[in-house]
């Protein structure tokens, strides 16, 4: 058996293998390892091993557990016969462990990093302690005698934590008197009593059960359904239009009547229900909508005595964008949202309600888990959808059983529901725009969604019951005009609007005339205009505007009508936009202080008054600064490691290895005051003249201590230039970073 150390084994690997290690375990590359010795040390730390093990599938973890059981963390063990599975499959799992340097060595003697046992938790390999009573007993014979309810217990403990809490552990009864599965297993010796409420599955029983259920080490089957990609995209586009309509309604609703922030933070139940009633959606949909608006910076919390949720300036830009770009903004925000909207409305362990938009919903790992679900779907052929979310949850649980925590399966279901609502997934398959979002980004996804959306239409159908039917997506300008004169009654593939006295009055309030409305229906309707609609428009227009109101910021009053007339006739009145509404009153939309300053410059002597008629001083008390609303910073998605950067780190480690192995003379080091810097410079000059190799210890730009072997060729300007002994690349090292130097002895 091989007894090679991990450091020696790493040095024997090629550069591509080391780069793959750094890609699979990016925590090992930060900060840059000086050489493979540092890499091996980091790879064996408990935290790093535990993090790497989270990405292993069930079978690979079973091989890892089997190696731990065989003591591979203490001495090399042969791989053959480790599990009752085909040798090639066992070797494939071992290659995975070696590729992540959780294990090393050949198949005849494979070793594990010592921290693998600690990273396995309190029960390494998921196995309990040995039971002396089972030392020379054929456990498989005992297992063949147990009943189905007992088998469920031992199976659960064998494939999970080997301990469980139960009141049946209070005492051990004879088998004849045992009534529950726990009592019978205790009587048979297949369970061990730890205390009055805890039992433990012995190691011998756990191993026997696992050998019986080798099938559990096979990846679950995922049943799928095939669809045309065009059908998937059309369905996704339909869902997209719905969520865009709801988001637009939320922005308008909270612009007029903002939602109040709870004292504990987040959105209250009353505001959630108000949103569900106004938009005719469920509370879960309302929670997702609010979280999307927050994630896309369309709403923000005000910094006032009574905080409220109101739209931001980004909301106006969003409303002015095209439907496809609106969707891309929401989809990208959801993909990187470090929160779990699915938690909204649930209760935690202390029975506290988890409010939407509160910190209780924050989960930094949410984007990674969300991406894992979508990636599993994207790996299927385009147009291929899953038949059951539960099957996908089981598949992902098998692929990474140590990830996700107690919400692992729920996150899968929430992700599919939310992705379907956003049009990223439709009919159980990733849509074309969704795939573009994952592979190319928001801009490419918006372009693909624009192609999937139906072409906007330029007409509608007016019905005799004063409803207007849009048999598709209206052109943006036409949709805005119809929205002014009618209210949405139902939405879907065809939108139904209803014209009422209130909606017509609303159109007239924004400046439309009766002629404008008649012209709109005459030109855009593909059906005859009912006479009742014509009469309704004329009747409302006849009564509209008889009583008028306006807005005035300032007023001027005087008991002398002659002075008021003089001011109104003065040239300054035009620039101040003064309008006479009574013999003694002038009004203006401009601020009062500006009006007073202009009138005083024109020779008048006005004074300011308060609501009680008392003279007040309007001089400014100081400068005021308006700060823009702080936009939510979304975390970046997963970043793919740069191959060039990884290759550079590997080259740096190789140089460090050569430097560590080189024989060298007594090094010289500059003192803290720089007194011996001249000795270092003299050594470098000597090496340049003789063409000798120099060992250099230094601190790199990342603050890490590194060592290099260099053939110096030039020294000057505070920099030494030289070649690596194994290559022609020219390196430039700042002299002030050198901590020690020595000539290499050949």
C-alpha positions in Angstrom: 0.0 0.0 0.0 1.1 3.5 -0.8 2.0 5.8 2.1 2.5 9.0 0.1 1.7 12.2 1.9 -1.0 14.5 0.6 1.6 17.2 -0.2 3.7 14.7 -2.3 0.7 13.4 -4.1 -0.4 17.0 -5.0 3.0 17.8 -6.3 2.8 14.8 -8.6 -0.5 16.0 -10.1 -0.5 17.9 -13.3 -1.4 21.6 -13.5 -4.9 20.9 -15.0 -5.8 18.7 -12.0 -4.7 21.4 -9.5 -6.7 24.0 -11.3 -9.7 21.8 -11.1 -9.2 21.4 -7.4 -9.2 25.2 -7.0 -12.4 25.4 -9.2 -14.2 22.8 -7.1 -13.1 24.2 -3.8 -12.6 28.0 -4.3 -12.1 28.6 -0.6 -8.6 27.0 -1.0 -7.5 29.8 -3.4 -8.2 32.7 -1.0 -5.7 34.0 -0.1 -3.4 32.5 -2.8 -1.5 29.5 -1.5 2.2 30.0 -1.6 2.9 26.3 -2.5 1.3 22.9 -2.5 2.2 22.5 1.2 -0.1 25.4 2.0 -2.7 24.0 -0.3 -2.6 20.6 1.4 -2.8 22.2 4.8 -5.9 24.2 3.9 -7.5 21.2 2.2 -7.4 19.3 5.5 -9.1 21.9 7.7 -12.4 20.9 9.2 -14.4 23.9 7.9 -13.1 23.4 4.3 -13.8 19.7 4.3 -17.3 20.2 5.6 -18.0 22.8 2.9 -16.7 20.4 0.2 -18.7 17.5 1.5 -21.9 19.5 1.1 -21.6 19.2 -2.6 -21.2 15.4 -2.7 -24.1 13.1 -3.7 -25.5 10.3 -1.7 -23.4 7.5 -3.3 -20.1 9.5 -3.0 -20.9 10.2 0.7 -21.5 6.5 1.2 -18.1 5.7 -0.2 -16.6 8.5 2.1 -18.4 6.9 5.0 -17.2 3.5 4.1 -13.6 4.8 3.9 -14.0 6.4 7.4 -15.4 3.1 8.7 -12.4 1.3 7.4 -10.1 3.9 9.0 -8.8 5.5 5.9 -8.2 8.7 7.8 -5.5 6.9 9.8 -3.9 4.7 7.3 -4.3 3.8 3.6 -7.0 1.2 2.8 -7.7 -0.7 -0.4 -10.7 0.4 -2.5 -11.8 -3.1 -3.7 -14.7 -4.6 -1.8 -15.4 -1.4 0.1 -19.1 -1.5 -0.9 -21.1 -4.2 -2.7 -21.4 -2.2 -5.9 -19.7 -2.5 -9.4 -16.0 -1.7 -9.2 -16.2 1.0 -11.9 -18.8 2.9 -10.0 -16.8 2.7 -6.8 -13.7 3.9 -8.6 -15.7 6.9 -10.1 -16.7 8.0 -6.6 -13.1 7.7 -5.4 -12.0 9.8 -8.3 -14.5 12.4 -7.3 -13.0 12.4 -3.7 -9.5 12.6 -5.1 -10.4 15.4 -7.5 -11.6 17.5 -4.5 -8.5 16.2 -2.5 -10.7 14.8 0.2 -8.8 11.6 -0.5 -5.6 10.8 -2.2 -3.5 7.7 -3.2 -4.0 4.8 -5.6 -6.9 2.3 -5.5 -4.7 -0.2 -3.6 -4.1 2.3 -0.8 -6.4 5.3 -0.6 -6.3 7.8 2.3 -8.6 10.5 3.7 -7.7 13.8 5.1 -8.0 13.5 8.9 -10.6 16.2 9.2 -13.0 14.1 7.2 -14.0 12.3 10.4 -14.6 15.5 12.3 -16.5 17.0 9.4 -18.9 14.0 9.6 -20.3 15.4 12.8 -20.8 13.6 16.1 -21.4 10.3 14.3 -18.9 9.9 11.4 -20.3 8.1 8.5 -23.8 8.3 10.2 -23.0 5.2 12.2 -23.4 4.7 15.9 -21.1 3.0 18.4 -20.4 -0.7 18.3 -22.4 -3.0 20.6 -20.4 -5.7 22.4 -23.5 -8.0 22.4 -23.4 -8.1 18.5 -19.7 -8.8 18.1 -20.0 -12.5 17.0 -23.7 -12.3 15.9 -25.0 -12.5 12.3 -27.0 -9.3 12.3 -28.6 -10.1 9.0 -30.4 -13.1 10.6 -31.8 -10.9 13.3 -33.0 -8.3 10.8 -34.8 -11.0 8.8 -37.0 -11.7 11.9 -38.2 -8.1 12.6 -41.6 -6.8 11.6 -42.3 -4.0 9.0 -42.8 -1.3 11.6 -39.5 -2.2 13.2 -37.7 -2.2 9.8 -38.9 1.4 9.2 -37.3 2.5 12.5 -33.9 0.8 11.8 -34.0 2.0 8.2 -34.6 5.6 9.2 -31.8 5.5 11.8 -29.4 3.7 9.4 -29.7 6.4 6.7 -29.9 9.4 9.0 -28.6 10.2 12.5 -28.2 6.9 14.4 -29.8 8.3 17.5 -33.5 9.1 18.2 -35.6 10.4 21.1 -38.6 8.4 22.3 -40.5 7.8 25.5 -40.3 4.1 24.8 -36.7 4.1 26.0 -37.8 4.4 29.6 -37.1 0.7 30.3 -36.1 -2.5 28.4 -38.8 -5.1 28.4 -38.7 -8.8 27.5 -39.6 -9.4 23.9 -42.9 -11.1 25.0 -44.0 -8.0 26.9 -42.8 -5.4 24.3 -45.6 -3.7 22.5 -44.0 -0.9 20.4 -41.4 -1.2 17.6 -38.8 0.6 19.8 -39.4 -1.8 22.7 -39.1 -4.9 20.5 -35.9 -3.6 18.9 -34.4 -2.9 22.4 -35.4 -6.4 23.5 -33.8 -7.9 20.4 -30.6 -5.9 21.0 -30.9 -4.1 17.6 -31.2 -0.8 19.5 -29.2 0.4 22.5 -30.7 2.5 25.3 -28.7 5.7 25.9 -31.0 7.2 28.5 -34.7 7.3 29.4 -35.5 9.2 26.2 -32.8 8.3 23.8 -31.9 5.2 21.7 -28.9 4.5 19.4 -28.6 2.2 16.5 -25.4 0.1 16.8 -22.7 0.3 14.1 -23.2 -3.4 13.2 -26.9 -2.9 12.5 -26.4 0.3 10.5 -23.8 -1.4 8.3 -26.1 -4.4 7.7 -29.1 -2.3 6.8 -27.0 -0.3 4.3 -25.8 -3.5 2.6 -29.4 -4.5 2.2 -30.4 -1.2 0.6 -27.7 -0.7 -2.0 -30.5 0.4 -4.3 -30.8 3.6 -2.2 -27.3 4.5 -3.5 -28.7 4.9 -7.0 -29.9 8.3 -8.3 -33.7 8.6 -8.2 -35.6 8.5 -11.6 -37.1 11.8 -12.7 -40.2 11.3 -14.8 -40.5 14.0 -17.5 -43.0 15.2 -20.1 -42.1 16.5 -23.6 -43.5 19.8 -25.0 -42.7 22.0 -27.9 -40.4 24.8 -26.9 -42.7 27.2 -28.6 -45.6 26.0 -26.4 -43.5 26.4 -23.3 -42.4 29.9 -24.3 -46.0 31.0 -25.1 -47.2 29.8 -21.7 -44.3 31.6 -20.0 -45.1 34.8 -21.9 -48.7 34.6 -20.7 -47.7 34.3 -17.1 -45.2 37.2 -17.6 -48.0 39.5 -18.7 -50.0 38.7 -15.6 -47.2 39.4 -13.2 -46.3 42.6 -15.0 -50.0 43.7 -14.7 -50.0 42.9 -11.0 -46.7 44.7 -10.3 -47.9 47.8 -12.2 -51.1 47.8 -10.1 -49.1 47.4 -6.8 -46.9 50.5 -7.8 -50.0 52.6 -8.5 -51.8 51.4 -5.4 -48.9 52.1 -3.0 -48.3 55.4 -4.7 -51.8 56.6 -3.7 -52.0 54.7 -0.4 -48.6 53.4 0.9 -48.4 50.4 3.0 -47.4 50.9 6.7 -44.3 49.2 8.1 -44.8 47.1 11.2 -43.0 48.1 14.4 -41.0 44.8 14.1 -40.4 45.4 10.4 -42.1 44.1 7.3 -45.5 44.2 5.8 -48.6 43.8 8.0 -51.4 41.2 7.5 -53.9 44.0 6.8 -51.8 45.4 4.0 -51.2 42.0 2.5 -55.0 41.3 2.5 -55.7 44.7 1.0 -53.3 43.8 -1.8 -54.9 40.4 -2.3 -58.4 41.9 -2.5 -57.4 44.7 -4.9 -55.5 42.4 -7.3 -57.6 39.2 -6.8 -54.6 37.1 -5.9 -53.6 34.8 -3.0 -51.6 35.9 0.0 -48.6 33.9 -1.2 -48.8 35.7 -4.6 -49.0 39.0 -2.8 -46.0 38.2 -0.7 -44.0 37.2 -3.8 -45.1 40.4 -5.6 -44.0 42.6 -2.6 -40.7 40.8 -2.3 -40.0 41.2 -6.1 -40.7 44.9 -5.9 -38.3 45.2 -3.0 -35.6 43.1 -4.7 -35.9 45.1 -7.9 -35.7 48.4 -5.9 -39.2 49.4 -7.1 -40.3 50.1 -3.5 -38.4 51.2 -0.4 -39.1 52.0 3.2 -39.3 55.7 4.1 -37.1 57.1 6.9 -39.9 58.9 8.7 -41.5 58.7 12.1 -44.1 56.3 10.8 -42.2 54.3 8.1 -44.1 53.3 4.9 -43.5 51.3 1.8 -43.7 53.5 -1.2 -42.5 53.3 -4.8 -39.0 54.6 -5.7 -37.8 56.7 -8.6 -36.7 53.3 -10.2 -40.4 52.4 -10.4 -41.0 55.3 -12.9 -38.2 54.0 -15.1 -39.6 50.5 -14.8 -43.1 51.6 -15.9 -41.7 53.4 -18.9 -39.8 50.3 -20.1 -41.0 47.7 -22.6 -42.8 44.6 -21.2 -39.8 42.4 -22.0 -37.4 44.7 -20.2 -39.8 45.0 -17.2 -39.8 41.2 -17.0 -36.1 40.9 -17.2 -35.7 43.4 -14.3 -38.0 41.3 -12.1 -36.6 37.9 -13.2 -33.0 39.0 -12.5 -33.9 40.5 -9.2 -35.6 37.3 -8.1 -32.7 35.1 -9.2 -30.3 37.1 -7.0 -32.8 37.8 -4.2 -31.2 36.8 -0.8 -34.6 36.1 0.7 -37.2 33.4 0.8 -40.6 34.8 -0.1 -42.1 31.3 0.6 -41.5 31.9 4.3 -43.9 34.9 4.4 -47.0 34.2 6.4 -45.5 31.1 8.1 -44.6 30.9 11.8 -41.2 30.2 13.3 -40.3 27.9 16.2 -41.5 30.4 18.7 -44.9 30.8 16.9 -43.9 34.2 15.6 -45.5 35.3 12.3 -42.9 35.8 9.6 -43.9 39.0 7.9 -43.2 39.7 4.2 -40.4 42.4 3.6 -39.0 41.7 7.1 -35.5 40.5 8.0 -37.0 37.2 9.1 -37.2 36.2 5.4 -33.5 36.9 4.7 -31.5 33.9 3.7 -28.1 34.6 2.1 -28.0 31.1 0.6 -31.3 31.5 -1.2 -29.8 32.5 -4.6 -27.5 29.5 -4.6 -30.3 27.1 -3.7 -32.6 28.7 -6.3 -29.9 28.4 -9.0 -29.4 24.7 -8.1 -33.1 24.0 -8.8 -33.1 25.9 -12.1 -29.8 24.3 -13.2 -31.3 20.8 -12.7 -34.2 21.7 -14.9 -31.9 23.4 -17.5 -29.9 20.2 -17.8 -32.9 18.6 -19.4 -33.5 18.9 -23.1 -35.3 22.1 -24.2 -39.0 21.6 -23.8 -38.7 18.8 -21.3 -40.6 19.3 -18.1 -40.8 17.5 -14.9 -43.9 15.6 -13.9 -43.7 16.2 -10.1 -41.9 18.8 -8.0 -41.6 16.1 -5.3 -39.5 14.0 -7.7 -37.2 16.9 -8.4 -36.9 17.5 -4.6 -35.9 13.9 -4.1 -33.4 14.0 -6.9 -31.7 17.2 -5.5 -31.7 15.7 -2.0 -29.9 12.6 -3.4 -27.4 14.8 -5.2 -26.6 16.9 -2.2 -28.1 15.4 1.0 -26.0 17.6 3.3 -27.3 20.9 1.7 -30.5 22.9 2.3 -31.2 22.2 5.9 -34.8 21.5 7.1 -36.3 23.7 4.3 -34.5 21.8 1.6 -37.5 20.2 -0.1 -39.7 23.3 0.6 -37.2 25.5 -1.2 -37.5 23.3 -4.3 -41.3 23.7 -4.4 -41.2 27.4 -3.7 -38.6 27.9 -6.4 -40.7 26.1 -9.0 -43.8 28.0 -8.0 -42.1 31.4 -8.1 -40.2 30.6 -11.3 -43.5 29.6 -13.0 -45.2 32.8 -11.9 -42.3 34.7 -13.4 -42.3 32.8 -16.7 -38.8 31.4 -16.1 -40.4 28.0 -15.9 -43.6 26.9 -17.7 -45.2 23.4 -17.9 -42.4 22.1 -15.7 -39.7 23.1 -18.2 -37.3 26.0 -18.4 -38.6 28.5 -20.9 -36.4 29.9 -23.6 -36.2 33.3 -21.9 -35.5 31.6 -18.6 -32.6 29.6 -20.2 -31.2 32.8 -21.7 -31.4 34.4 -18.3 -29.3 31.6 -16.7 -26.8 31.3 -19.5 -26.4 34.9 -20.9 -27.9 37.4 -18.5 -30.9 39.8 -18.4 -30.3 41.6 -21.7 -30.4 38.4 -23.8 -33.3 37.1 -21.7 -35.3 40.3 -22.4 -34.7 39.9 -26.2 -35.8 36.3 -26.1 -38.9 37.2 -24.1 -39.8 40.0 -26.6 -39.8 37.3 -29.3 -42.0 35.0 -27.2 -44.6 37.6 -26.3 -47.6 37.9 -28.7 -47.6 40.8 -31.1 -49.5 43.8 -29.7 -52.9 44.5 -31.4 -54.3 47.9 -32.3 -58.0 47.2 -31.8 -60.6 46.1 -29.4 -64.3 44.9 -29.3 -67.0 47.0 -27.7 -69.9 45.0 -26.4 -73.5 46.1 -25.9 -73.1 45.7 -22.1 -70.5 48.5 -22.0 -67.6 46.1 -21.8 -64.5 46.4 -24.0 -62.7 43.2 -24.9 -59.0 43.2 -25.9 -58.4 39.9 -27.7 -54.7 40.1 -27.0 -52.0 42.5 -25.8 -52.9 46.0 -26.7 -50.3 48.4 -28.0 -48.8 50.4 -25.1 -50.3 53.7 -26.2 -53.7 52.2 -26.9 -53.6 50.3 -23.6 -53.0 53.6 -21.7 -55.9 55.2 -23.5 -58.3 52.3 -22.7 -57.0 52.3 -19.1 -58.0 55.9 -18.8 -61.6 55.4 -19.9 -62.3 51.9 -18.6 -61.5 49.6 -15.6 -60.1 46.1 -15.9 -62.8 43.6 -15.1 -60.9 40.4 -15.9 -57.5 39.6 -17.3 -55.9 36.6 -19.1 -55.3 35.8 -22.7 -58.1 38.4 -23.4 -58.6 41.4 -21.1 -62.1 42.6 -20.4 -62.6 46.3 -19.5 -65.8 47.9 -18.2 -66.8 51.5 -19.1 -68.7 53.3 -16.4 -69.7 56.8 -15.4 -66.8 56.8 -13.0 -64.2 55.7 -15.6 -65.5 58.2 -18.1 -65.2 61.0 -15.5 -61.7 59.9 -14.8 -60.8 60.3 -18.5 -62.3 63.7 -18.6 -60.4 64.7 -15.4 -57.1 64.0 -17.2 -58.0 66.3 -20.1 -59.8 64.1 -22.5 -62.9 65.6 -24.2 -66.1 63.9 -25.2 -64.9 64.1 -28.9 -61.7 62.4 -28.0 -63.5 59.5 -26.4 -66.0 59.1 -29.3 -63.0 59.2 -31.7 -61.2 56.5 -29.7 -64.0 54.1 -29.8 -64.9 54.8 -33.5 -61.4 54.3 -34.8 -60.3 51.3 -32.6 -63.4 49.2 -32.2 -64.0 46.4 -34.6 -67.6 46.2 -33.6 -70.3 48.8 -33.8 -70.5 51.3 -31.0 -73.6 50.8 -28.9 -75.9 53.8 -28.6 -75.9 53.5 -24.8 -72.1 54.2 -24.7 -72.5 57.3 -26.8 -75.3 58.6 -24.6 -73.2 57.8 -21.4 -70.2 59.7 -22.7 -72.2 62.8 -23.7 -74.2 62.8 -20.4 -71.1 62.7 -18.2 -69.3 65.3 -20.3 -72.3 67.7 -20.1 -72.1 67.7 -16.3 -68.3 67.6 -16.0 -66.3 70.7 -15.1 -69.2 73.1 -14.2 -67.6 73.5 -10.8 -63.8 74.0 -11.1 -60.9 74.1 -8.7 -57.2 74.9 -8.9 -54.0 74.9 -7.0 -52.2 78.0 -5.6 -49.0 78.0 -3.7 -49.2 81.7 -2.7 -51.7 84.5 -2.4 -51.5 88.3 -2.1 -54.4 90.2 -0.4 -54.9 93.9 0.3 -57.9 95.9 1.6 -57.1 98.5 -1.1 -58.4 97.3 -4.5 -56.4 100.0 -6.3 -53.0 98.7 -4.9 -54.0 95.1 -6.0 -54.8 96.5 -9.5 -51.5 98.3 -9.6 -49.6 95.1 -8.8 -51.6 93.1 -11.4 -50.8 95.7 -14.0 -47.1 95.8 -13.2 -44.7 93.9 -15.6 -43.5 91.8 -12.7 -46.9 90.2 -12.4 -46.4 88.2 -15.6 -43.1 86.7 -14.5 -44.7 85.8 -11.1 -47.8 84.3 -12.8 -50.1 86.4 -10.6 -53.9 86.0 -11.4 -56.6 88.1 -9.9 -59.5 86.1 -8.5 -61.2 88.9 -6.6 -60.8 92.7 -6.3 -58.6 92.3 -3.3 -56.9 88.9 -3.9 -54.1 87.7 -6.3 -52.9 84.1 -6.4 -49.7 82.4 -7.9 -48.3 78.9 -8.2 -44.8 80.2 -7.2 -43.3 80.1 -3.6 -44.3 83.1 -1.5 -40.6 84.0 -0.6 -39.8 84.3 -4.4 -42.9 86.6 -4.9 -42.0 88.8 -2.0 -38.4 89.3 -3.2 -39.5 90.2 -6.7 -42.2 92.7 -5.5 -39.7 94.3 -3.1 -37.2 94.7 -6.0 -40.0 96.3 -8.0 -40.6 98.9 -5.3 -43.5 97.4 -3.4 -43.3 96.6 0.4 -45.2 93.3 0.9 -45.2 91.3 4.2 -45.8 87.6 4.8 -48.5 86.4 7.1 -49.5 83.1 8.7 -52.9 81.4 8.9 -53.9 83.8 11.7 -52.9 86.9 9.8 -49.8 87.5 11.9 -46.6 88.7 10.1 -43.9 86.0 9.9 -40.3 85.9 8.9 -39.7 83.7 5.9 -36.0 84.0 5.6 -34.3 80.6 5.2 -32.8 79.1 8.4 -30.2 77.0 6.6 -29.4 74.7 3.6 -31.3 71.5 3.1 -30.0 68.4 1.3 -32.3 65.9 -0.4 -30.8 62.4 -0.4 -31.8 59.9 -3.0 -33.5 56.7 -1.8 -30.9 54.0 -1.1 -31.4 51.2 -3.7 -31.2 47.6 -2.5 -27.9 46.0 -3.2 -28.4 42.6 -4.7 -25.8 40.0 -4.2 -24.1 38.8 -7.3 -24.9 35.3 -8.6 -22.4 32.5 -8.6 -19.2 33.5 -10.4 -17.4 31.0 -12.6 -13.7 30.9 -11.8 -11.5 32.5 -14.4 -9.4 29.7 -16.0 -6.5 32.0 -16.6 -6.5 33.1 -12.9 -6.6 29.5 -11.7 -3.7 28.7 -14.0 -1.7 31.6 -12.7 -2.3 30.4 -9.1 -1.1 26.9 -10.1 2.1 28.4 -11.7 2.7 30.4 -8.5 2.4 27.3 -6.4 4.8 25.4 -8.6 7.3 28.2 -8.3 6.9 28.1 -4.5 7.5 24.3 -4.5 10.7 24.8 -6.5 11.9 27.5 -4.1 11.1 25.4 -1.1 13.1 22.4 -2.4 16.1 24.4 -3.6 19.4 24.3 -1.7 20.6 27.7 -0.9 23.4 29.6 0.9 22.9 31.6 4.1 20.1 34.2 3.3 20.5 37.9 3.8 17.6 39.9 5.0 17.0 43.7 5.1 16.4 44.9 8.6 13.3 46.8 9.6 15.1 50.1 9.0 16.5 49.0 5.7 20.1 48.9 6.8 20.9 45.6 5.1 19.1 46.4 1.9 22.5 47.0 0.3 23.4 43.4 1.0 20.3 42.2 -0.8 21.1 44.5 -3.8 24.7 43.3 -3.8 23.6 39.7 -3.9 21.2 40.3 -6.8 23.9 42.1 -8.7 26.3 39.3 -8.2 23.7 36.8 -9.4 23.1 38.9 -12.6 26.8 39.0 -13.3 27.3 35.2 -12.8 23.9 34.1 -14.3 23.2 32.4 -11.0 19.8 31.5 -9.5 18.5 33.4 -6.5 16.1 32.2 -3.9 13.8 35.2 -2.9 11.4 35.3 0.0 8.9 38.2 -0.3 5.3 39.4 0.4 3.1 39.5 -2.7 0.5 42.0 -3.6 -2.2 39.9 -1.7 -0.2 40.2 1.6 0.9 36.5 1.5 4.4 35.3 2.2 5.8 33.6 -0.9 9.2 32.3 -2.1 10.5 32.2 -5.6 13.6 31.0 -7.5 14.6 33.6 -10.1 17.4 34.0 -12.6 17.8 37.8 -12.4 18.8 39.7 -15.5 18.2 43.4 -14.6 18.1 45.5 -11.4 17.0 49.1 -11.3 14.3 51.5 -10.4 13.5 49.5 -7.3 12.6 46.4 -9.3 14.5 43.2 -10.1 13.6 41.5 -13.4 14.4 37.8 -14.1 13.2 34.6 -15.6 11.8 31.5 -14.0 14.2 28.6 -14.2 11.7 26.4 -16.0 10.3 29.0 -18.4 10.9 32.2 -20.4 8.4 34.4 -18.7 9.8 37.6 -17.4 9.0 38.5 -13.8 9.3 41.9 -12.2 9.6 41.9 -8.4 9.6 45.1 -6.3 12.8 45.1 -4.2 11.0 46.6 -1.2 8.8 43.5 -0.9 11.8 41.2 -0.5 12.1 39.9 3.0 15.2 37.6 2.4 17.4 36.4 -0.5 20.0 33.7 -1.0 22.1 32.2 -3.8 20.9 28.8 -5.0 23.5 26.1 -4.7 23.5 23.7 -7.7 
